[in-house]
Amino acid sequence: MTKVDQFASVFRAASKTPFHYDPVQIGSVLVVTDQPEVEAGDFAGRVRSFLSVLERGENIRWNTVHGGQFSTVPELLELIERDRPGLICTFRHLHSDSWQWPYTLGEYVDVLTQATSTPVLVLPHPKRPSERAITDTDMVVGMTDHMVGDDALVNWAARFTADDGRLVLANVEDVLAFERFMEVVGKIPSISTDDVREQIEGRLLRDAKDYMGSCVRALAKAGLPLNVEEIVTQGHHLSEYRRIVDERDADLLVMNTKDDDQLAMHGLAYPLAVEVRSIPLLLL
């Protein structure tokens, strides 16, 4: 390595990506159900109670779409386009009997998460007995495999965390991908595998910790009444995500779903959304 390369590496290592707090503004919420009008109103009331944190200092317009107003995905998308909400709230297996089977989110929810730019809050199906009461957002988990620079995820997770609640920021590096990379490095004679492993692993975790530290400082400076917990670790993605959600007894899981390179849901978002069924998910 030349001295120029060494200098560039040192410079890049010293450069840290800071978090920028940008308060999330939600002007309107659209609750979408497949229920008759009266039941839809009851469900919308429960959603509004669950999201009481959104009423903090804002005058939000709440609208409800009931089952008699649409029967196809295009009809629903037309209603959403007409309303232009800042948040869509619905439940798994909308307009489907497949809520009895834990394998999908249902075609309506699949399309909503990908065909609109609007975040979607997905709740457990009303007919499916929940393992826990859905009453508030005292414990919110914002999770990704690369949190550095993901200001939007942190801002949305912070917005949905109740006053004096706990916001858990979790960065889980995929240990399987890391080990595959190290297996290739181990086949290159000129590289010290042990040194590279230690340095890369340390760098990955350090960058995430530095970014989360800037999140904590920025949220505190903004005066948000939150308690922030930082988790930076390696593991098997799906099992580690589930462990964090279960151990924290999370009220809400926030994660990214959009991927510019594909039509399908981002990364592990879909399998995780299918696996974590007992709590609401905020899909960005």
C-alpha positions as CSV (number, residue, x, y, z in Angstrom):
1,M,0.0,0.0,0.0
2,T,1.4,3.4,-0.9
3,K,1.6,6.3,1.5
4,V,-1.2,8.0,-0.5
5,D,-3.4,5.0,0.0
6,Q,-2.6,4.9,3.7
7,F,-3.4,8.6,4.1
8,A,-6.7,8.1,2.2
9,S,-7.6,5.2,4.4
10,V,-6.9,7.1,7.6
11,F,-8.9,10.1,6.3
12,R,-11.9,8.0,5.4
13,A,-11.7,6.2,8.8
14,A,-11.8,9.5,10.6
15,S,-14.8,10.7,8.6
16,K,-18.1,9.9,10.3
17,T,-21.6,10.0,9.0
18,P,-23.8,12.1,11.4
19,F,-27.5,11.7,11.9
20,H,-29.7,14.6,10.9
21,Y,-32.9,14.9,12.9
22,D,-35.8,15.9,10.6
23,P,-39.2,15.7,12.4
24,V,-41.7,13.6,10.5
25,Q,-44.8,15.5,9.6
26,I,-48.0,13.4,9.1
27,G,-50.9,15.5,7.9
28,S,-53.4,12.7,7.4
29,V,-53.9,9.0,8.2
30,L,-56.0,6.6,6.1
31,V,-57.2,3.5,7.8
32,V,-58.1,0.7,5.3
33,T,-60.2,-2.3,6.3
34,D,-62.3,-5.0,4.6
35,Q,-65.0,-4.7,7.3
36,P,-68.5,-3.3,7.2
37,E,-68.7,0.4,7.9
38,V,-69.6,0.1,11.6
39,E,-66.8,-2.4,12.3
40,A,-64.4,-0.4,10.2
41,G,-65.1,2.6,12.4
42,D,-64.4,0.5,15.6
43,F,-61.1,-0.7,14.1
44,A,-60.2,2.8,13.1
45,G,-60.8,3.9,16.7
46,R,-58.5,1.3,18.1
47,V,-55.8,2.3,15.6
48,R,-56.1,5.9,16.6
49,S,-55.8,5.0,20.2
50,F,-52.7,2.9,19.5
51,L,-51.2,5.8,17.6
52,S,-52.1,8.4,20.2
53,V,-48.5,9.5,20.0
54,L,-49.2,11.0,16.6
55,E,-51.6,13.6,18.2
56,R,-48.6,15.2,19.9
57,G,-48.7,18.8,18.7
58,E,-50.4,18.0,15.4
59,N,-53.8,18.3,13.9
60,I,-54.1,15.1,11.9
61,R,-56.9,14.3,9.5
62,W,-58.2,10.7,10.0
63,N,-60.2,8.9,7.2
64,T,-61.4,5.4,7.0
65,V,-62.0,3.1,4.0
66,H,-64.4,0.2,4.7
67,G,-64.8,-3.1,2.8
68,G,-67.8,-2.0,0.7
69,Q,-65.7,0.8,-1.0
70,F,-63.3,-1.5,-2.9
71,S,-63.0,-5.1,-4.1
72,T,-59.9,-5.0,-6.2
73,V,-56.3,-3.7,-5.7
74,P,-56.7,-1.0,-8.4
75,E,-59.8,0.3,-6.7
76,L,-58.0,0.6,-3.4
77,L,-55.0,2.3,-5.1
78,E,-57.4,4.8,-6.6
79,L,-58.9,5.6,-3.2
80,I,-55.4,6.1,-1.8
81,E,-54.4,8.3,-4.6
82,R,-57.5,10.4,-4.1
83,D,-56.9,10.8,-0.3
84,R,-53.1,11.2,-0.5
85,P,-52.5,10.2,3.1
86,G,-49.2,10.6,5.0
87,L,-49.7,7.2,6.5
88,I,-51.7,4.1,5.6
89,C,-52.9,1.8,8.4
90,T,-54.3,-1.7,7.6
91,F,-54.0,-5.3,8.7
92,R,-52.6,-8.5,7.3
93,H,-54.6,-10.5,4.7
94,L,-56.9,-7.6,3.8
95,H,-59.9,-8.9,1.8
96,S,-58.7,-12.5,2.2
97,D,-59.4,-15.7,4.2
98,S,-55.7,-16.5,4.3
99,W,-55.3,-14.9,7.7
100,Q,-55.5,-18.4,9.0
101,W,-52.2,-19.3,7.3
102,P,-49.0,-17.6,8.5
103,Y,-47.2,-17.6,5.1
104,T,-47.9,-14.2,3.5
105,L,-49.1,-10.6,4.2
106,G,-51.8,-10.9,1.5
107,E,-51.8,-9.4,-2.0
108,Y,-53.3,-6.1,-1.0
109,V,-50.6,-5.4,1.6
110,D,-47.9,-6.7,-0.7
111,V,-48.9,-4.1,-3.3
112,L,-49.5,-1.3,-0.9
113,T,-45.9,-1.5,0.5
114,Q,-44.4,-1.4,-3.0
115,A,-46.7,0.5,-5.3
116,T,-47.0,3.5,-3.1
117,S,-44.4,5.7,-1.5
118,T,-46.5,6.1,1.6
119,P,-45.4,4.2,4.8
120,V,-47.8,1.4,5.7
121,L,-48.6,0.4,9.3
122,V,-49.6,-3.3,9.2
123,L,-51.5,-4.7,12.2
124,P,-52.4,-8.3,13.1
125,H,-55.6,-9.5,11.5
126,P,-58.6,-8.7,13.7
127,K,-59.8,-12.3,13.6
128,R,-56.5,-13.7,14.7
129,P,-56.1,-13.9,18.5
130,S,-53.1,-11.7,19.4
131,E,-50.5,-12.9,21.8
132,R,-50.4,-9.5,23.4
133,A,-52.5,-6.3,23.8
134,I,-51.9,-3.6,21.2
135,T,-52.4,-0.5,23.2
136,D,-49.4,1.9,22.8
137,T,-46.0,2.5,21.4
138,D,-43.9,2.6,24.6
139,M,-41.3,0.2,23.1
140,V,-40.4,0.8,19.4
141,V,-37.6,-1.1,17.6
142,G,-36.0,0.4,14.4
143,M,-34.0,-2.3,12.8
144,T,-31.8,-2.7,9.7
145,D,-28.6,-4.4,8.6
146,H,-27.0,-1.0,7.7
147,M,-28.1,1.9,9.8
148,V,-25.3,4.3,9.0
149,G,-26.9,7.1,7.1
150,D,-30.4,5.8,7.4
151,D,-31.8,9.0,8.8
152,A,-35.4,8.3,7.6
153,L,-35.6,5.0,9.5
154,V,-34.5,6.7,12.8
155,N,-36.7,9.7,12.3
156,W,-39.8,7.6,11.7
157,A,-39.1,5.3,14.6
158,A,-38.6,8.3,16.9
159,R,-41.8,9.9,15.7
160,F,-43.8,6.8,16.7
161,T,-42.2,6.3,20.1
162,A,-44.5,7.5,22.9
163,D,-43.3,10.1,25.4
164,D,-40.9,8.7,27.9
165,G,-40.9,5.5,25.9
166,R,-37.9,3.4,24.7
167,L,-36.6,3.6,21.2
168,V,-34.3,0.7,20.3
169,L,-32.0,1.2,17.4
170,A,-30.7,-2.1,16.2
171,N,-28.0,-2.8,13.5
172,V,-27.5,-6.5,12.8
173,E,-24.7,-7.4,10.5
174,D,-25.2,-10.6,8.6
175,V,-22.7,-13.1,10.0
176,L,-23.2,-15.5,7.1
177,A,-22.4,-12.9,4.5
178,F,-19.3,-11.9,6.5
179,E,-18.1,-15.5,6.8
180,R,-18.5,-16.0,3.0
181,F,-16.4,-12.9,2.5
182,M,-13.7,-14.1,4.9
183,E,-13.6,-17.5,3.3
184,V,-12.6,-15.8,0.0
185,V,-10.0,-13.6,1.8
186,G,-8.6,-16.7,3.4
187,K,-7.7,-18.0,0.0
188,I,-5.4,-15.1,-0.8
189,P,-1.9,-15.8,0.4
190,S,-0.8,-12.2,0.6
191,I,-3.5,-11.2,3.1
192,S,-3.4,-12.0,6.8
193,T,-6.8,-13.5,7.4
194,D,-6.9,-13.0,11.1
195,D,-5.8,-9.3,10.9
196,V,-8.4,-8.6,8.2
197,R,-11.2,-10.3,10.1
198,E,-10.5,-8.3,13.2
199,Q,-10.1,-5.0,11.4
200,I,-13.2,-5.4,9.1
201,E,-15.4,-6.7,11.9
202,G,-14.3,-3.8,14.2
203,R,-14.8,-1.2,11.5
204,L,-18.3,-2.4,10.7
205,L,-19.4,-2.3,14.3
206,R,-17.6,0.9,15.1
207,D,-19.2,2.8,12.2
208,A,-22.7,1.7,13.4
209,K,-22.0,2.7,17.0
210,D,-20.7,6.1,16.0
211,Y,-23.8,6.8,13.9
212,M,-26.1,5.7,16.7
213,G,-24.2,7.9,19.1
214,S,-24.9,10.8,16.8
215,C,-28.6,9.7,16.8
216,V,-28.7,9.8,20.6
217,R,-27.2,13.3,20.7
218,A,-29.4,14.8,18.0
219,L,-32.6,13.4,19.5
220,A,-31.6,14.7,22.9
221,K,-30.8,18.1,21.5
222,A,-34.2,18.2,19.8
223,G,-35.8,17.7,23.2
224,L,-37.5,14.4,22.4
225,P,-38.7,12.7,25.6
226,L,-37.2,9.3,24.6
227,N,-34.9,6.7,26.1
228,V,-32.7,5.4,23.3
229,E,-31.1,1.9,23.4
230,E,-28.3,1.0,20.9
231,I,-27.8,-2.5,19.7
232,V,-24.9,-3.2,17.3
233,T,-24.2,-6.9,16.7
234,Q,-23.6,-9.7,14.2
235,G,-25.8,-12.7,13.8
236,H,-28.1,-14.8,11.7
237,H,-30.4,-12.0,10.4
238,L,-33.9,-13.5,10.9
239,S,-33.3,-15.2,14.2
240,E,-31.4,-12.2,15.6
241,Y,-34.1,-9.8,14.6
242,R,-36.8,-12.0,16.2
243,R,-34.8,-12.3,19.4
244,I,-34.4,-8.6,19.7
245,V,-38.1,-8.0,19.2
246,D,-39.1,-10.7,21.6
247,E,-36.7,-9.9,24.4
248,R,-37.7,-6.2,24.3
249,D,-41.4,-7.0,24.2
250,A,-41.7,-4.5,21.4
251,D,-44.9,-2.7,20.6
252,L,-43.9,-1.7,17.1
253,L,-41.2,-2.8,14.6
254,V,-40.0,-0.2,12.1
255,M,-38.1,-1.3,9.0
256,N,-37.4,-0.5,5.4
257,T,-39.2,-2.3,2.6
258,K,-38.4,-0.3,-0.6
259,D,-35.6,-1.4,-2.9
260,D,-34.7,0.6,-6.0
261,D,-33.1,-2.4,-7.7
262,Q,-36.2,-4.7,-7.5
263,L,-39.9,-4.9,-7.3
264,A,-40.0,-7.2,-4.3
265,M,-39.7,-6.0,-0.8
266,H,-36.3,-5.0,0.4
267,G,-33.9,-7.6,1.8
268,L,-35.1,-9.6,4.7
269,A,-38.1,-7.3,5.3
270,Y,-40.6,-9.7,3.8
271,P,-39.6,-12.9,5.6
272,L,-39.4,-10.9,8.9
273,A,-42.8,-9.3,8.3
274,V,-44.2,-12.8,7.8
275,E,-42.5,-14.2,10.9
276,V,-43.3,-11.3,13.3
277,R,-47.1,-11.5,13.4
278,S,-48.2,-10.6,16.9
279,I,-47.2,-6.9,16.8
280,P,-47.7,-4.0,14.4
281,L,-45.1,-3.3,11.7
282,L,-44.3,0.1,10.2
283,L,-43.1,-0.6,6.7
284,L,-41.2,2.3,5.1
